[in-house]
Amino acid sequence: MELVIDANSFIVGFLKDSKSRSIILSSEVRLYSPEWLVQEFNRNESELIKKSSDKRKFPEIRDILLKFIAIIPQDEYSEF
């Protein structure tokens, strides 16, 4: 199954072990997102660190979850 994930679903999956996280990590789902997902996440990083259950593993968890999402560059969809 192929799905588009938005920043809110990604952030929920990042912050806690939830249904969103299990979907992100599922081998049965291929996720896509516009590159603004990463920009939105980075823009809110300080707030997310405060809410994170393990602040030391913040970058590691972020990087692992992002590996499961195909980030689509803006120039590939901007004309649409």
MOPAC internal coordinates of N, CA, C and O (Angstrom, degrees):
PM7 1SCF
backbone

  N    0.0000 0     0.00 0     0.00 0    0    0    0
  C    1.4349 1     0.00 0     0.00 0    1    0    0
  C    1.5264 1   108.25 1     0.00 0    2    1    0
  O    1.2310 1   120.54 1   -39.95 1    3    2    1
  N    1.3034 1   116.56 1   140.05 1    3    2    1
  C    1.4615 1   122.59 1   177.84 1    5    3    2
  C    1.5213 1   109.16 1  -113.76 1    6    5    3
  O    1.2310 1   121.30 1   -48.26 1    7    6    5
  N    1.3422 1   115.11 1   131.74 1    7    6    5
  C    1.4593 1   121.10 1  -178.69 1    9    7    6
  C    1.5214 1   110.51 1  -137.36 1   10    9    7
  O    1.2310 1   121.48 1   -22.57 1   11   10    9
  N    1.3179 1   114.77 1   157.43 1   11   10    9
  C    1.4655 1   121.21 1   172.11 1   13   11   10
  C    1.5200 1   106.91 1  -102.68 1   14   13   11
  O    1.2310 1   120.48 1   -49.14 1   15   14   13
  N    1.3206 1   116.69 1   130.86 1   15   14   13
  C    1.4556 1   121.31 1   179.66 1   17   15   14
  C    1.5242 1   108.88 1  -107.26 1   18   17   15
  O    1.2310 1   120.76 1   -42.45 1   19   18   17
  N    1.3194 1   116.16 1   137.55 1   19   18   17
  C    1.4651 1   119.21 1   177.67 1   21   19   18
  C    1.5319 1   109.59 1   -97.57 1   22   21   19
  O    1.2310 1   120.93 1    -8.21 1   23   22   21
  N    1.3085 1   115.83 1   171.79 1   23   22   21
  C    1.4656 1   121.27 1  -176.20 1   25   23   22
  C    1.5237 1   111.90 1   -62.10 1   26   25   23
  O    1.2310 1   119.74 1   140.85 1   27   26   25
  N    1.3276 1   118.11 1   -39.15 1   27   26   25
  C    1.4685 1   120.51 1  -178.76 1   29   27   26
  C    1.5273 1   111.59 1   -61.90 1   30   29   27
  O    1.2310 1   120.05 1   134.85 1   31   30   29
  N    1.3137 1   117.52 1   -45.15 1   31   30   29
  C    1.4651 1   120.65 1   179.36 1   33   31   30
  C    1.5233 1   110.83 1   -65.25 1   34   33   31
  O    1.2310 1   120.85 1   141.41 1   35   34   33
  N    1.3164 1   115.99 1   -38.59 1   35   34   33
  C    1.4614 1   119.45 1   178.11 1   37   35   34
  C    1.5255 1   110.70 1   -64.47 1   38   37   35
  O    1.2310 1   120.45 1   135.53 1   39   38   37
  N    1.3169 1   116.74 1   -44.47 1   39   38   37
  C    1.4733 1   120.97 1  -178.72 1   41   39   38
  C    1.5257 1   110.86 1   -64.29 1   42   41   39
  O    1.2310 1   119.89 1   138.74 1   43   42   41
  N    1.3220 1   117.81 1   -41.26 1   43   42   41
  C    1.4667 1   120.47 1   176.48 1   45   43   42
  C    1.5272 1   109.99 1   -61.36 1   46   45   43
  O    1.2310 1   120.41 1   135.92 1   47   46   45
  N    1.3122 1   116.83 1   -44.08 1   47   46   45
  C    1.4598 1   120.77 1   178.01 1   49   47   46
  C    1.5067 1   112.39 1   -64.87 1   50   49   47
  O    1.2310 1   120.56 1   149.70 1   51   50   49
  N    1.3032 1   116.53 1   -30.30 1   51   50   49
  C    1.4583 1   121.03 1   178.23 1   53   51   50
  C    1.5207 1   111.41 1   -73.38 1   54   53   51
  O    1.2310 1   120.40 1   136.11 1   55   54   53
  N    1.3089 1   116.84 1   -43.89 1   55   54   53
  C    1.4620 1   120.84 1  -172.59 1   57   55   54
  C    1.5204 1   114.45 1   -72.67 1   58   57   55
  O    1.2310 1   120.31 1   148.73 1   59   58   57
  N    1.3191 1   117.01 1   -31.27 1   59   58   57
  C    1.4678 1   117.46 1  -177.84 1   61   59   58
  C    1.5119 1   110.79 1  -149.68 1   62   61   59
  O    1.2310 1   121.91 1   -21.47 1   63   62   61
  N    1.3155 1   113.95 1   158.53 1   63   62   61
  C    1.4558 1   120.34 1   176.73 1   65   63   62
  C    1.5231 1   106.85 1   -73.60 1   66   65   63
  O    1.2310 1   120.83 1   -77.99 1   67   66   65
  N    1.3086 1   116.01 1   102.01 1   67   66   65
  C    1.4551 1   122.28 1  -171.78 1   69   67   66
  C    1.5200 1   110.27 1  -135.74 1   70   69   67
  O    1.2310 1   121.05 1    -0.24 1   71   70   69
  N    1.3099 1   115.59 1   179.76 1   71   70   69
  C    1.4645 1   120.76 1   174.86 1   73   71   70
  C    1.5290 1   109.86 1   -60.00 1   74   73   71
  O    1.2310 1   120.72 1   142.04 1   75   74   73
  N    1.3337 1   116.24 1   -37.96 1   75   74   73
  C    1.4686 1   119.86 1   177.53 1   77   75   74
  C    1.5223 1   110.78 1   -58.84 1   78   77   75
  O    1.2310 1   120.46 1   135.56 1   79   78   77
  N    1.3300 1   116.72 1   -44.44 1   79   78   77
  C    1.4682 1   119.42 1  -179.84 1   81   79   78
  C    1.5285 1   111.01 1   -65.06 1   82   81   79
  O    1.2310 1   120.08 1   139.00 1   83   82   81
  N    1.3169 1   117.45 1   -41.00 1   83   82   81
  C    1.4674 1   118.92 1  -179.63 1   85   83   82
  C    1.5309 1   111.17 1   -65.68 1   86   85   83
  O    1.2310 1   120.20 1   146.44 1   87   86   85
  N    1.3153 1   117.22 1   -33.56 1   87   86   85
  C    1.4733 1   120.09 1   175.97 1   89   87   86
  C    1.5224 1   109.76 1   -68.48 1   90   89   87
  O    1.2310 1   120.16 1   135.73 1   91   90   89
  N    1.3256 1   117.31 1   -44.27 1   91   90   89
  C    1.4624 1   120.82 1   179.30 1   93   91   90
  C    1.5198 1   110.11 1   -57.83 1   94   93   91
  O    1.2310 1   119.87 1   137.87 1   95   94   93
  N    1.3175 1   117.85 1   -42.13 1   95   94   93
  C    1.4602 1   122.53 1  -175.34 1   97   95   94
  C    1.5303 1   113.85 1   -86.28 1   98   97   95
  O    1.2310 1   120.18 1   177.16 1   99   98   97
  N    1.3099 1   117.26 1    -2.84 1   99   98   97
  C    1.4565 1   121.39 1  -177.04 1  101   99   98
  C    1.5297 1   111.84 1   -70.57 1  102  101   99
  O    1.2310 1   121.18 1   -42.34 1  103  102  101
  N    1.3125 1   115.34 1   137.66 1  103  102  101
  C    1.4652 1   119.94 1   176.16 1  105  103  102
  C    1.5309 1   111.12 1   -81.14 1  106  105  103
  O    1.2310 1   120.39 1   171.28 1  107  106  105
  N    1.3220 1   116.86 1    -8.72 1  107  106  105
  C    1.4618 1   121.16 1  -179.21 1  109  107  106
  C    1.5216 1   113.15 1   -89.34 1  110  109  107
  O    1.2310 1   120.48 1   174.81 1  111  110  109
  N    1.3146 1   116.70 1    -5.19 1  111  110  109
  C    1.4614 1   121.35 1  -176.38 1  113  111  110
  C    1.5249 1   108.87 1  -124.69 1  114  113  111
  O    1.2310 1   120.63 1   -44.35 1  115  114  113
  N    1.3082 1   116.40 1   135.65 1  115  114  113
  C    1.4619 1   122.10 1   172.79 1  117  115  114
  C    1.5147 1   106.41 1  -108.49 1  118  117  115
  O    1.2310 1   120.47 1   -61.58 1  119  118  117
  N    1.3502 1   116.70 1   118.42 1  119  118  117
  C    1.4625 1   121.17 1  -176.22 1  121  119  118
  C    1.5198 1   111.46 1  -103.35 1  122  121  119
  O    1.2310 1   121.56 1   -36.64 1  123  122  121
  N    1.3246 1   114.62 1   143.36 1  123  122  121
  C    1.4551 1   122.97 1   177.03 1  125  123  122
  C    1.5158 1   108.43 1  -128.65 1  126  125  123
  O    1.2310 1   121.10 1   -30.26 1  127  126  125
  N    1.3153 1   115.50 1   149.74 1  127  126  125
  C    1.4576 1   119.89 1   175.24 1  129  127  126
  C    1.5181 1   109.46 1  -154.04 1  130  129  127
  O    1.2310 1   120.73 1   -34.30 1  131  130  129
  N    1.3206 1   116.21 1   145.70 1  131  130  129
  C    1.4600 1   119.19 1   172.09 1  133  131  130
  C    1.5283 1   108.95 1   -64.67 1  134  133  131
  O    1.2310 1   120.79 1   -24.20 1  135  134  133
  N    1.3250 1   116.10 1   155.80 1  135  134  133
  C    1.4657 1   119.89 1  -176.53 1  137  135  134
  C    1.5208 1   113.28 1   -62.68 1  138  137  135
  O    1.2310 1   119.66 1   164.67 1  139  138  137
  N    1.3235 1   118.25 1   -15.33 1  139  138  137
  C    1.4644 1   119.27 1   179.03 1  141  139  138
  C    1.5199 1   112.23 1   -65.98 1  142  141  139
  O    1.2310 1   119.89 1   162.49 1  143  142  141
  N    1.3571 1   117.82 1   -17.51 1  143  142  141
  C    1.4652 1   120.09 1   175.54 1  145  143  142
  C    1.5326 1   109.57 1   -58.96 1  146  145  143
  O    1.2310 1   120.41 1   134.18 1  147  146  145
  N    1.3163 1   116.83 1   -45.82 1  147  146  145
  C    1.4666 1   121.13 1   179.61 1  149  147  146
  C    1.5230 1   109.96 1   -67.22 1  150  149  147
  O    1.2310 1   120.17 1   139.51 1  151  150  149
  N    1.3105 1   117.29 1   -40.49 1  151  150  149
  C    1.4661 1   120.84 1   178.69 1  153  151  150
  C    1.5326 1   110.72 1   -62.71 1  154  153  151
  O    1.2310 1   120.35 1   136.45 1  155  154  153
  N    1.3180 1   116.94 1   -43.55 1  155  154  153
  C    1.4668 1   121.85 1   178.99 1  157  155  154
  C    1.5282 1   110.44 1   -64.20 1  158  157  155
  O    1.2310 1   120.68 1   136.98 1  159  158  157
  N    1.3063 1   116.30 1   -43.02 1  159  158  157
  C    1.4622 1   120.44 1   178.27 1  161  159  158
  C    1.5234 1   110.53 1   -61.88 1  162  161  159
  O    1.2310 1   120.50 1   132.73 1  163  162  161
  N    1.3229 1   116.65 1   -47.27 1  163  162  161
  C    1.4682 1   120.63 1  -179.78 1  165  163  162
  C    1.5235 1   111.85 1   -64.04 1  166  165  163
  O    1.2310 1   120.61 1   142.85 1  167  166  165
  N    1.3104 1   116.45 1   -37.15 1  167  166  165
  C    1.4697 1   121.35 1   179.69 1  169  167  166
  C    1.5280 1   111.18 1   -63.50 1  170  169  167
  O    1.2310 1   120.27 1   148.02 1  171  170  169
  N    1.3101 1   117.09 1   -31.98 1  171  170  169
  C    1.4676 1   122.48 1  -177.93 1  173  171  170
  C    1.5311 1   112.77 1  -103.73 1  174  173  171
  O    1.2310 1   120.21 1  -166.22 1  175  174  173
  N    1.3138 1   117.21 1    13.78 1  175  174  173
  C    1.4640 1   120.94 1  -173.12 1  177  175  174
  C    1.5237 1   113.76 1   -56.81 1  178  177  175
  O    1.2310 1   119.71 1   135.07 1  179  178  177
  N    1.3259 1   118.15 1   -44.93 1  179  178  177
  C    1.4739 1   119.25 1  -177.87 1  181  179  178
  C    1.5253 1   111.46 1   -62.52 1  182  181  179
  O    1.2310 1   120.22 1   141.18 1  183  182  181
  N    1.3239 1   117.18 1   -38.82 1  183  182  181
  C    1.4697 1   121.13 1   177.56 1  185  183  182
  C    1.5313 1   110.38 1   -67.75 1  186  185  183
  O    1.2310 1   120.64 1   140.37 1  187  186  185
  N    1.3256 1   116.38 1   -39.63 1  187  186  185
  C    1.4617 1   120.22 1  -179.74 1  189  187  186
  C    1.5200 1   111.72 1   -68.40 1  190  189  187
  O    1.2310 1   120.20 1   144.51 1  191  190  189
  N    1.3124 1   117.22 1   -35.49 1  191  190  189
  C    1.4672 1   120.32 1   177.00 1  193  191  190
  C    1.5254 1   109.82 1   -61.37 1  194  193  191
  O    1.2310 1   120.62 1   138.26 1  195  194  193
  N    1.3213 1   116.42 1   -41.74 1  195  194  193
  C    1.4696 1   120.64 1   178.42 1  197  195  194
  C    1.5264 1   111.41 1   -60.53 1  198  197  195
  O    1.2310 1   120.22 1   143.20 1  199  198  197
  N    1.3258 1   117.19 1   -36.80 1  199  198  197
  C    1.4623 1   122.07 1  -176.93 1  201  199  198
  C    1.5270 1   113.18 1   -87.05 1  202  201  199
  O    1.2310 1   120.71 1   167.93 1  203  202  201
  N    1.3039 1   116.25 1   -12.07 1  203  202  201
  C    1.4578 1   121.28 1  -176.81 1  205  203  202
  C    1.5233 1   111.28 1   -68.53 1  206  205  203
  O    1.2310 1   121.01 1   -40.09 1  207  206  205
  N    1.3261 1   115.68 1   139.91 1  207  206  205
  C    1.4653 1   119.82 1   179.52 1  209  207  206
  C    1.5293 1   111.69 1   -75.52 1  210  209  207
  O    1.2310 1   119.74 1   155.36 1  211  210  209
  N    1.3090 1   118.10 1   -24.64 1  211  210  209
  C    1.4648 1   121.50 1   179.03 1  213  211  210
  C    1.5306 1   108.70 1  -135.02 1  214  213  211
  O    1.2310 1   121.33 1   -91.19 1  215  214  213
  N    1.3079 1   115.06 1    88.81 1  215  214  213
  C    1.4682 1   121.59 1  -174.86 1  217  215  214
  C    1.5287 1   112.84 1   -60.32 1  218  217  215
  O    1.2310 1   120.51 1   148.15 1  219  218  217
  N    1.3334 1   116.62 1   -31.85 1  219  218  217
  C    1.4690 1   119.98 1  -179.17 1  221  219  218
  C    1.5266 1   111.74 1   -68.18 1  222  221  219
  O    1.2310 1   120.41 1   149.05 1  223  222  221
  N    1.3244 1   116.81 1   -30.95 1  223  222  221
  C    1.4689 1   120.59 1  -177.55 1  225  223  222
  C    1.5250 1   112.81 1   -95.76 1  226  225  223
  O    1.2310 1   120.34 1  -172.69 1  227  226  225
  N    1.3100 1   116.96 1     7.31 1  227  226  225
  C    1.4666 1   122.11 1  -177.61 1  229  227  226
  C    1.5350 1   112.08 1   -49.02 1  230  229  227
  O    1.2310 1   119.52 1   123.57 1  231  230  229
  N    1.3577 1   118.52 1   -56.43 1  231  230  229
  C    1.4702 1   118.19 1  -177.43 1  233  231  230
  C    1.5302 1   112.91 1   -63.64 1  234  233  231
  O    1.2310 1   120.67 1   143.40 1  235  234  233
  N    1.3199 1   116.32 1   -36.60 1  235  234  233
  C    1.4572 1   120.25 1  -178.87 1  237  235  234
  C    1.5266 1   111.27 1   -65.74 1  238  237  235
  O    1.2310 1   120.33 1   134.25 1  239  238  237
  N    1.3177 1   116.98 1   -45.75 1  239  238  237
  C    1.4673 1   121.19 1   179.53 1  241  239  238
  C    1.5246 1   110.11 1   -63.44 1  242  241  239
  O    1.2310 1   120.72 1   135.30 1  243  242  241
  N    1.3315 1   116.23 1   -44.70 1  243  242  241
  C    1.4772 1   120.63 1   178.60 1  245  243  242
  C    1.5289 1   110.32 1   -56.80 1  246  245  243
  O    1.2310 1   120.75 1   130.51 1  247  246  245
  N    1.3261 1   116.18 1   -49.49 1  247  246  245
  C    1.4690 1   120.36 1  -176.70 1  249  247  246
  C    1.5279 1   111.87 1   -64.10 1  250  249  247
  O    1.2310 1   120.32 1   140.40 1  251  250  249
  N    1.3217 1   117.00 1   -39.60 1  251  250  249
  C    1.4682 1   120.29 1   178.66 1  253  251  250
  C    1.5244 1   110.42 1   -62.85 1  254  253  251
  O    1.2310 1   120.61 1   131.51 1  255  254  253
  N    1.3392 1   116.45 1   -48.49 1  255  254  253
  C    1.4674 1   119.28 1  -178.50 1  257  255  254
  C    1.5243 1   111.85 1   -64.71 1  258  257  255
  O    1.2310 1   120.15 1   141.85 1  259  258  257
  N    1.3255 1   117.32 1   -38.15 1  259  258  257
  C    1.4736 1   119.75 1  -179.83 1  261  259  258
  C    1.5274 1   112.15 1   -66.51 1  262  261  259
  O    1.2310 1   119.89 1   155.27 1  263  262  261
  N    1.3162 1   117.81 1   -24.73 1  263  262  261
  C    1.4720 1   120.19 1   178.28 1  265  263  262
  C    1.5231 1   111.92 1   -65.85 1  266  265  263
  O    1.2310 1   120.15 1   159.67 1  267  266  265
  N    1.3217 1   117.33 1   -20.33 1  267  266  265
  C    1.4509 1   121.74 1  -178.58 1  269  267  266
  C    1.5291 1   112.78 1   -91.41 1  270  269  267
  O    1.2310 1   120.55 1  -176.93 1  271  270  269
  N    1.3307 1   116.56 1     3.07 1  271  270  269
  C    1.4671 1   120.69 1  -177.56 1  273  271  270
  C    1.5249 1   109.28 1  -123.24 1  274  273  271
  O    1.2310 1   120.69 1   -52.21 1  275  274  273
  N    1.3101 1   116.28 1   127.79 1  275  274  273
  C    1.4636 1   120.98 1   174.40 1  277  275  274
  C    1.5290 1   107.24 1   -80.79 1  278  277  275
  O    1.2310 1   120.97 1   -67.37 1  279  278  277
  N    1.3202 1   115.75 1   112.63 1  279  278  277
  C    1.4645 1   121.36 1  -179.42 1  281  279  278
  C    1.5270 1   107.55 1   -87.72 1  282  281  279
  O    1.2310 1   121.00 1   -56.76 1  283  282  281
  N    1.3127 1   115.70 1   123.24 1  283  282  281
  C    1.4669 1   121.69 1  -177.29 1  285  283  282
  C    1.5312 1   109.06 1   -97.97 1  286  285  283
  O    1.2310 1   119.87 1   -58.94 1  287  286  285
  N    1.3333 1   117.85 1   121.06 1  287  286  285
  C    1.4715 1   120.83 1   179.47 1  289  287  286
  C    1.5325 1   111.41 1   -62.70 1  290  289  287
  O    1.2310 1   121.20 1   -33.07 1  291  290  289
  N    1.3060 1   115.32 1   146.93 1  291  290  289
  C    1.4606 1   121.40 1  -176.49 1  293  291  290
  C    1.5230 1   112.53 1   -58.46 1  294  293  291
  O    1.2310 1   119.90 1   144.40 1  295  294  293
  N    1.3125 1   117.80 1   -35.60 1  295  294  293
  C    1.4647 1   118.67 1  -178.06 1  297  295  294
  C    1.5327 1   112.47 1   -65.90 1  298  297  295
  O    1.2310 1   119.53 1   164.94 1  299  298  297
  N    1.3212 1   118.50 1   -15.06 1  299  298  297
  C    1.4593 1   121.08 1   178.29 1  301  299  298
  C    1.5315 1   112.39 1   -84.80 1  302  301  299
  O    1.2310 1   119.74 1   166.01 1  303  302  301
  N    1.3289 1   118.09 1   -13.99 1  303  302  301
  C    1.4636 1   119.49 1  -178.61 1  305  303  302
  C    1.5268 1   113.64 1  -131.60 1  306  305  303
  O    1.2310 1   119.50 1   175.10 1  307  306  305
  N    1.3022 1   118.55 1    -4.90 1  307  306  305
  C    1.4735 1   120.69 1  -174.33 1  309  307  306
  C    1.5321 1   113.16 1   -61.67 1  310  309  307
  O    1.2310 1   119.65 1   149.47 1  311  310  309
  N    1.3062 1   118.27 1   -30.53 1  311  310  309
  C    1.4605 1   119.15 1  -179.41 1  313  311  310
  C    1.5302 1   112.68 1   -74.45 1  314  313  311
  O    1.2310 1   120.31 1   168.50 1  315  314  313
  N    1.3208 1   117.02 1   -11.50 1  315  314  313
  C    1.4589 1   120.98 1  -179.49 1  317  315  314
  C    1.5070 1   110.44 1   -96.48 1  318  317  315
  O    1.2310 1   120.10 1   180.00 1  319  318  317

